[in-house]
Each structure stands twice: as structure tokens, then as C-alpha cells.
Amino acid sequence: MKAKAAVFREIGGSLSVEAIDVDSPGPNEVLVRTVACGVCHSDLHFMNGSIAGAVPTVPGHEPAGVVEAVGSEVSTVKVGDHVIACTSMACGHCTQCQLGARHLCTDRRAGRRRKGEPPRLSVDGTPLYQFADLSGFAEAMLLHERSLVTIDPDIPLDRAALVGCGVTTGVGAALNTAKVRPGSTVAVFGAGGVGNSVIQGARLAGARQIIAIDIFDHKLETARHFGATHTILSGDEGVDPVKEIKRLSGGGVDYAFDAVGNATLSSQCLYALAPQGLAVIVGAIPRGQKLTLEPGHFYLEKRIMGSLMGSSAFQIDAPHYLELYRQGRLDLDAMISERVSLEQVDDALAAMANGEVTRSVIMFDR
């Protein structure tokens, strides 16, 4: 079938909206009509060459839609189901999957077509790679069933799409990776889509103090809406965010999160901790950056670690997060700053790069 998509062919280049060919579902594959797809910083990092990926491709990895067709062996979804797609596509058989860390699956090839088989996506016979094994900037997606989770049809798909990446990454980093304790203190560097999700996760966990740090004042106002109790405008001349965090928290926080993906911020997370505190790197640090740390902080038993997709078991956690949304305890409505058409995707990427939005969502029925 033909579908309109945003195609990316060269690192550092631009997107072009054009018609692509989407193959029919194989035995374990599902054809999904894309309804909404969030625009994430990882898309921009890939396009800038900061994170690895193959071209030509269709970016986008935060989508939700409706099942149009299923392969002969698909058992988890059916035609008409509303679904979220996620890049956490566990094989179920590797060591990490067997240990319960399905988000760290080491055999992504198990969810792809085998060498020699026709491509899922192509243009005039030229194969297109699926970015993050999804390619959500397209009217239709052809996916392995393991990348999907069925959701209740009453959940708006533009809100549900956010759970495919940003919300799961941020909320999960607080609840699953760090395991924020009730009554604890938290600092979050970066008040974008992922950072505000970390803030919401810390609030859900019962943190008594949540300090948001950003260089944009309007983003700090948004962070307060999502649960930040204190804010620091780090772009102000002479403001040392580490010193200010320690002043506000009375000596350092229990948890600090780099929700941007910046080596300087990651080190500041460690320095802002109280003894035995935990720093979590959530954002994707671009290739080539080096993390330099003062070793004396480790004598205070501080720790630093990474978090991938919020350490989430997606098929379990995503429906739980959507139930929290239904209960009014997880705010997905205010996460969306703007809804755009596929033709406006470059504008959405620019707005994100300039810090103008929390999340832009591409709507395919506009």
C-alpha cells in the first residue's frame, strides 16, 4: 500500500514528505494506521548525527494508531484495536529478557525481517530503514507485534502516543530506575517532555521536594504545573545550579536526573547529591561527549547510572500509566504544546530545538 511519510536520507539533511510503499504484514507483523506521533529529541539527535542510525529512513518513534491488518500468526492484537508502539521490542529469549530486563533486550533482530526478505518500507524499490524499528512519521506502520500494546479506545490517541517514549522514559526513570522514595528530595535538569515526565513520576512517588532546572523561564512555569516545588533558572548570569540545589535542599538532593542528555549536566547531577544519593542519566548524550567527574564525590557513596526507556516493562507499565491519566493523577493533556500536520514536522523539530514546546504531536487526520 501507499502511505505519506517524512523521509530522511542524509545526516544533517532535511525531511521530505513523499509517498512510500508499505508491504503487507508477514506472519508476526501488524499494519497500523498512524493517528498521532510525538516529536522527540531523539529524532533530532539522529538527524544531526548525535546518535547512530541508518539512512534512508522514516524517523518517528512515539506513535499511536489503529490496527488495520494482522499477519497469520499474530495473537496479541486484532483489527480495530487501538495501540501504542514502542521501540522497547523484547525478543523474550535473550539473557536480559530472561532476567526480567526486557527493555535491555540484546536481540533486536528477532523483531525485524530477515536478510533477503522484502523490506517493510521502500520508495520506488529502494528499501527504507525503520528508525527505532518503528518509523512513526508515516500514515501507516508495519511492525512486529511485540512492539505494540493494546489500549482502551476511550483514551485519546494523541495523549496515548506520548506514553510510547517520553512519558514512559521520564516517569519510569523516577519510579523504576531510581525508585524514588516517599518524602525524598529530587532535582531534574531540563523541563521538556522527558523532564516534566520525570517530575510527574517523582510526584507520583511522593517526593517532598522537586527542584526543576532549566534555561527558559517559561519551561520552569510549566514544570511547576507538573509538580515542581522549586525552580532554578540556570541561564541567569552568576547562578550556580549545584550551589542553589544544595541551598534549597539543605545539603543536596537524594536523586538528580539529567533529562537533557548533556555531559556537563550529568556531572552536575552527581555534584548536587547528598551522601548516598543517586544521579540518573535519562537524556541521550550525543556521541563524542565525554563525562568527566571529580572522584571525591564517590567517597560519599554517591552513585551515577543510566536509564533506558525508564527501565519499563512496556506492555505492563503503559496501561498502568494510562490508568493514572484516566484517574487525573498523570497529566498528559498539558504535555502537548501543539498539534501539527506531517507537512509541519520541520517546524515542530525547530520549535523543540529552540525550547519553545513541551511536546509537539503530529496528527495524521488533520
RAWO-V154106 format. One record per residue. N is the residue number from 0. RES is the residue in three letters. PSI is psi in whole degrees, -180 to 180 (* if undefined). Layout:
# RAWO-V154106
n = [N:N]
res = [RES:RES]
psi = [PSI:PSI]
This chain:
# RAWO-V154106
n = [0:1:2:3:4:5:6:7:8:9:10:11:12:13:14:15:16:17:18:19:20:21:22:23:24:25:26:27:28:29:30:31:32:33:34:35:36:37:38:39:40:41:42:43:44:45:46:47:48:49:50:51:52:53:54:55:56:57:58:59:60:61:62:63:64:65:66:67:68:69:70:71:72:73:74:75:76:77:78:79:80:81:82:83:84:85:86:87:88:89:90:91:92:93:94:95:96:97:98:99:100:101:102:103:104:105:106:107:108:109:110:111:112:113:114:115:116:117:118:119:120:121:122:123:124:125:126:127:128:129:130:131:132:133:134:135:136:137:138:139:140:141:142:143:144:145:146:147:148:149:150:151:152:153:154:155:156:157:158:159:160:161:162:163:164:165:166:167:168:169:170:171:172:173:174:175:176:177:178:179:180:181:182:183:184:185:186:187:188:189:190:191:192:193:194:195:196:197:198:199:200:201:202:203:204:205:206:207:208:209:210:211:212:213:214:215:216:217:218:219:220:221:222:223:224:225:226:227:228:229:230:231:232:233:234:235:236:237:238:239:240:241:242:243:244:245:246:247:248:249:250:251:252:253:254:255:256:257:258:259:260:261:262:263:264:265:266:267:268:269:270:271:272:273:274:275:276:277:278:279:280:281:282:283:284:285:286:287:288:289:290:291:292:293:294:295:296:297:298:299:300:301:302:303:304:305:306:307:308:309:310:311:312:313:314:315:316:317:318:319:320:321:322:323:324:325:326:327:328:329:330:331:332:333:334:335:336:337:338:339:340:341:342:343:344:345:346:347:348:349:350:351:352:353:354:355:356:357:358:359:360:361:362:363:364:365]
res = [MET:LYS:ALA:LYS:ALA:ALA:VAL:PHE:ARG:GLU:ILE:GLY:GLY:SER:LEU:SER:VAL:GLU:ALA:ILE:ASP:VAL:ASP:SER:PRO:GLY:PRO:ASN:GLU:VAL:LEU:VAL:ARG:THR:VAL:ALA:CYS:GLY:VAL:CYS:HIS:SER:ASP:LEU:HIS:PHE:MET:ASN:GLY:SER:ILE:ALA:GLY:ALA:VAL:PRO:THR:VAL:PRO:GLY:HIS:GLU:PRO:ALA:GLY:VAL:VAL:GLU:ALA:VAL:GLY:SER:GLU:VAL:SER:THR:VAL:LYS:VAL:GLY:ASP:HIS:VAL:ILE:ALA:CYS:THR:SER:MET:ALA:CYS:GLY:HIS:CYS:THR:GLN:CYS:GLN:LEU:GLY:ALA:ARG:HIS:LEU:CYS:THR:ASP:ARG:ARG:ALA:GLY:ARG:ARG:ARG:LYS:GLY:GLU:PRO:PRO:ARG:LEU:SER:VAL:ASP:GLY:THR:PRO:LEU:TYR:GLN:PHE:ALA:ASP:LEU:SER:GLY:PHE:ALA:GLU:ALA:MET:LEU:LEU:HIS:GLU:ARG:SER:LEU:VAL:THR:ILE:ASP:PRO:ASP:ILE:PRO:LEU:ASP:ARG:ALA:ALA:LEU:VAL:GLY:CYS:GLY:VAL:THR:THR:GLY:VAL:GLY:ALA:ALA:LEU:ASN:THR:ALA:LYS:VAL:ARG:PRO:GLY:SER:THR:VAL:ALA:VAL:PHE:GLY:ALA:GLY:GLY:VAL:GLY:ASN:SER:VAL:ILE:GLN:GLY:ALA:ARG:LEU:ALA:GLY:ALA:ARG:GLN:ILE:ILE:ALA:ILE:ASP:ILE:PHE:ASP:HIS:LYS:LEU:GLU:THR:ALA:ARG:HIS:PHE:GLY:ALA:THR:HIS:THR:ILE:LEU:SER:GLY:ASP:GLU:GLY:VAL:ASP:PRO:VAL:LYS:GLU:ILE:LYS:ARG:LEU:SER:GLY:GLY:GLY:VAL:ASP:TYR:ALA:PHE:ASP:ALA:VAL:GLY:ASN:ALA:THR:LEU:SER:SER:GLN:CYS:LEU:TYR:ALA:LEU:ALA:PRO:GLN:GLY:LEU:ALA:VAL:ILE:VAL:GLY:ALA:ILE:PRO:ARG:GLY:GLN:LYS:LEU:THR:LEU:GLU:PRO:GLY:HIS:PHE:TYR:LEU:GLU:LYS:ARG:ILE:MET:GLY:SER:LEU:MET:GLY:SER:SER:ALA:PHE:GLN:ILE:ASP:ALA:PRO:HIS:TYR:LEU:GLU:LEU:TYR:ARG:GLN:GLY:ARG:LEU:ASP:LEU:ASP:ALA:MET:ILE:SER:GLU:ARG:VAL:SER:LEU:GLU:GLN:VAL:ASP:ASP:ALA:LEU:ALA:ALA:MET:ALA:ASN:GLY:GLU:VAL:THR:ARG:SER:VAL:ILE:MET:PHE:ASP:ARG]
psi = [158:144:147:137:160:112:138:125:-19:130:130:-5:-162:171:149:130:121:173:133:165:130:122:169:154:136:-175:-41:21:158:131:124:130:115:129:-40:149:123:153:116:154:-30:-32:-46:-41:-43:-45:-28:-7:10:-27:153:151:158:149:156:152:171:113:-173:124:25:58:160:151:-158:135:127:-35:154:153:171:-23:8:131:-8:-20:164:166:133:-15:142:135:154:142:144:146:-14:87:89:138:-28:-5:-22:173:-45:-41:-43:-28:-6:0:65:-26:-14:21:136:5:69:-22:-23:-20:8:165:150:157:134:-19:156:149:152:-40:145:165:116:40:-9:123:146:134:150:111:128:22:23:-64:70:-9:55:153:-22:146:142:113:155:143:-23:-13:3:151:134:139:165:140:-12:-10:123:133:-23:-37:-42:-35:-36:-27:-17:-23:-74:-48:-46:-41:-48:-52:-43:-35:-38:-46:-40:-49:-58:-28:58:133:148:138:3:176:142:142:137:115:114:116:47:-154:-46:-44:-43:-26:-39:-43:-44:-39:-42:-38:-44:-33:-11:22:139:-23:127:113:120:137:128:168:-4:125:-39:-29:-31:-34:-42:-40:-37:-37:-38:-7:-1:132:-24:154:152:122:95:-11:-14:137:132:-5:121:107:-34:-47:-39:-39:-45:-35:-46:-35:-6:39:-6:155:161:-32:140:139:130:101:4:-49:66:129:-38:-44:-37:-42:-37:-33:-46:-44:-26:-1:151:164:139:16:167:125:135:124:111:-46:157:112:126:151:141:-23:142:139:114:127:143:117:-20:-25:-26:-18:-17:14:31:155:152:137:167:170:126:121:38:23:37:146:94:-45:-20:-48:-39:-49:-33:-43:-39:-30:-38:-37:-45:-34:-6:13:-16:117:105:-24:-49:-10:-26:114:-35:152:131:166:168:-36:-16:15:-36:-39:-39:-41:-40:-41:-38:-45:-32:3:25:-16:158:-52:134:143:126:127:127:2:14:*]
